[in-house]
Amino acid sequence: MQHRIVVLGAGYTGAVAAGRLAKRLHREDVAITLVNPEPDFVERVRLHQLAAGQDLVPRPFSEMFAGTGVELKLAKVTAVDVDRRTVTVSIVGGPAREELEYDTLVYALGSGWNDEGVPGTGEHAHEISSRPGALRLRERLAALDTGRPVVVVGGGLTGLEAATEIAETRPDLDVALAARGALGDWLSEKGRAHLRKVVDELGIRVHEHTAVTAVEADGVTADDGTTIPAEVTVWTTGFAVHPIAQATTLELTDRGQIVVDSTMRSVSHPDVYAVGDAAMATGPNDKPLRMSCASGVPMAWQAADAIAARLTDTKVPSVTIRYFQQCISLGRKEGLIQFVTADDRAKDSALTGRVAALYKELICKGAAWGVANPTAGMPSRRRRTVRQETRSRAGVEATAA
Ligand SMILES: Cc1cc2nc3c(=O)[nH]c(=O)nc-3n(C[C@H](O)[C@H](O)[C@H](O)COP(=O)(O)OP(=O)(O)OC[C@H]3O[C@@H](n4cnc5c(N)ncnc54)[C@H](O)[C@@H]3O)c2cc1C
């Protein structure tokens, strides 16, 4: 009898959690199923590069998980029933629906773009939070003639990376950036100055203190009535979680994230763990962790180690997840590494220029490598044997009946 662990979503956090669980537990004790609609790992932190026309290294899960015992199910999750402990999936490429039963669930469905309900976004704006979205934008940009206007809405990390990447790759386009506040207002003085310099050099027109309230086919309108002409609008004002958890009895935040404790276990349903963008955990000073790989990957390590410890009756480890830096690419030749406090506030120090671009590149490469090597760099722990009574609760219940 095996303990059935179902992991939903094979992004940075789901893939890491599945791989790490497989390393921590004996294969004969657990059945680990990883549900994802695509056969390749998507390096989401590089989707602005994909949109700008660069090709990303293919990373098939069949290679990443070869020999680990993790079973990849190519399917889309359509519903989760945390009271019956089932997940409904629709199999990719076929009409079939299937119900998966679990003893432990790891919910890692990530997030999509957040259009904030602004009129016209659905019809006229592009998004880069998903591979299909980035590919659609790539096609649209490739078809644009010299001099045509593009506006990136959102002055956060994703907006900065998108605007600079597009402007660097297509210097012939007229790229603008609309930011709600001042450009890079959360950065250190050094960080802000460098950002301003790069943005100016790339010829990006910056509209600061500009909240976009409508998107049309030929541009966007701001709350003060200003219009910014655009043949292509890229919307990057933040991420929103998928509505699947909303239809469950799980305890959620107002934004629909699953509320978890310090071990990434749902505070309402102990069989459920949630990690990454889909979960709300707190970090230093009780501040909610930001939707990011930077905190999502340690969340996945923590969840996998807690599940393995609880199943094997060993001490549950608990680590504080903290921040060290914000790594921002500003095209391929420039970057900005803003060092931050444990709770993500900018320190005075920042790394800039080509060194920062290289540093960021290493971080991205390391993140993808870490998905395929989810226990690298950690103290080596032997695989542990799962307690007999937790192997399958379904089996225990069947015996009791
Ligand atoms: C352009 C861009 C740049 C970024 N840069 C950075 C950065 O530099 N640093 C940083 O820390 N963060 C960055 N982020 C944020 C980071 O990518 C996310 O926070 C991170 O990917 C979250 O990981 P996750 O595993 O929770 O979700 P994801 O990586 O989004 O993975 C979710 C997975 O679930 C799958 N899925 C979704 N719905 C379903 C369904 N219904 N059924 C089955 N599977 C489903 C998806 O296909 C995906 O594989 C960036 C994001 C973007 C878009």
The ligand as a MOL file (V3000), in Angstrom:
LIG
                    3D

  0  0  0     0  0            999 V3000
M  V30 BEGIN CTAB
M  V30 COUNTS 53 58 0 0 0
M  V30 BEGIN ATOM
M  V30 1 C 8.0900 37.5470 -17.1660 0
M  V30 2 C 8.2370 37.1300 -15.7330 0
M  V30 3 C 9.4520 37.3520 -15.0860 0
M  V30 4 C 9.6050 36.9590 -13.7540 0
M  V30 5 N 10.8090 37.1690 -13.1560 0
M  V30 6 C 11.0010 36.7590 -11.8780 0
M  V30 7 C 12.2640 36.9180 -11.2510 0
M  V30 8 O 13.2000 37.4400 -11.8290 0
M  V30 9 N 12.4080 36.4630 -9.9770 0
M  V30 10 C 11.3900 35.8660 -9.2970 0
M  V30 11 O 11.5880 35.4650 -8.1440 0
M  V30 12 N 10.1680 35.7180 -9.8590 0
M  V30 13 C 9.9480 36.1390 -11.1280 0
M  V30 14 N 8.7230 35.9670 -11.7300 0
M  V30 15 C 7.6430 35.3640 -10.9510 0
M  V30 16 C 7.7780 33.8460 -10.9780 0
M  V30 17 O 7.8630 33.3870 -12.3030 0
M  V30 18 C 6.6110 33.1740 -10.2800 0
M  V30 19 O 6.4510 33.7420 -8.9970 0
M  V30 20 C 6.8780 31.6900 -10.1670 0
M  V30 21 O 6.8830 31.1160 -11.4570 0
M  V30 22 C 5.8200 31.0230 -9.2930 0
M  V30 23 O 6.0500 29.6480 -9.2970 0
M  V30 24 P 4.8120 28.6560 -9.1700 0
M  V30 25 O 5.3650 27.2720 -9.2180 0
M  V30 26 O 3.9580 29.0470 -8.0220 0
M  V30 27 O 3.9510 28.9440 -10.4740 0
M  V30 28 P 4.3000 28.6910 -12.0030 0
M  V30 29 O 5.7550 28.7380 -12.2440 0
M  V30 30 O 3.4160 29.6110 -12.7530 0
M  V30 31 O 3.7950 27.2180 -12.2510 0
M  V30 32 C 2.4340 26.8580 -12.2110 0
M  V30 33 C 2.2880 25.5740 -12.9950 0
M  V30 34 O 0.9400 25.1350 -12.8810 0
M  V30 35 C 0.4490 24.7880 -14.1580 0
M  V30 36 N -0.9990 24.9770 -14.1600 0
M  V30 37 C -1.7020 26.1310 -14.1250 0
M  V30 38 N -3.0200 25.8670 -14.1660 0
M  V30 39 C -3.1430 24.5250 -14.2090 0
M  V30 40 C -4.2520 23.6310 -14.2490 0
M  V30 41 N -5.5120 24.0610 -14.2350 0
M  V30 42 N -3.9900 22.3120 -14.2910 0
M  V30 43 C -2.7220 21.8290 -14.2760 0
M  V30 44 N -1.6430 22.6290 -14.2140 0
M  V30 45 C -1.8560 23.9560 -14.2010 0
M  V30 46 C 1.1580 25.7330 -15.0980 0
M  V30 47 O 1.1500 25.2120 -16.4220 0
M  V30 48 C 2.5660 25.7470 -14.4790 0
M  V30 49 O 3.3450 24.6970 -14.9610 0
M  V30 50 C 8.5270 36.3500 -13.0580 0
M  V30 51 C 7.3250 36.1200 -13.7150 0
M  V30 52 C 7.1660 36.5060 -15.0350 0
M  V30 53 C 5.8600 36.2470 -15.7230 0
M  V30 END ATOM
M  V30 BEGIN BOND
M  V30 1 1 1 2
M  V30 2 1 2 3
M  V30 3 2 2 52
M  V30 4 2 3 4
M  V30 5 1 4 5
M  V30 6 1 4 50
M  V30 7 2 5 6
M  V30 8 1 6 7
M  V30 9 1 6 13
M  V30 10 2 7 8
M  V30 11 1 7 9
M  V30 12 1 9 10
M  V30 13 2 10 11
M  V30 14 1 10 12
M  V30 15 2 12 13
M  V30 16 1 13 14
M  V30 17 1 14 15
M  V30 18 1 14 50
M  V30 19 1 15 16
M  V30 20 1 16 17
M  V30 21 1 16 18
M  V30 22 1 18 19
M  V30 23 1 18 20
M  V30 24 1 20 21
M  V30 25 1 20 22
M  V30 26 1 22 23
M  V30 27 1 23 24
M  V30 28 2 24 25
M  V30 29 1 24 26
M  V30 30 1 24 27
M  V30 31 1 27 28
M  V30 32 2 28 29
M  V30 33 1 28 30
M  V30 34 1 28 31
M  V30 35 1 31 32
M  V30 36 1 32 33
M  V30 37 1 33 34
M  V30 38 1 33 48
M  V30 39 1 34 35
M  V30 40 1 35 36
M  V30 41 1 35 46
M  V30 42 1 36 37
M  V30 43 1 36 45
M  V30 44 2 37 38
M  V30 45 1 38 39
M  V30 46 1 39 40
M  V30 47 2 39 45
M  V30 48 1 40 41
M  V30 49 2 40 42
M  V30 50 1 42 43
M  V30 51 2 43 44
M  V30 52 1 44 45
M  V30 53 1 46 47
M  V30 54 1 46 48
M  V30 55 1 48 49
M  V30 56 2 50 51
M  V30 57 1 51 52
M  V30 58 1 52 53
M  V30 END BOND
M  V30 END CTAB
M  END
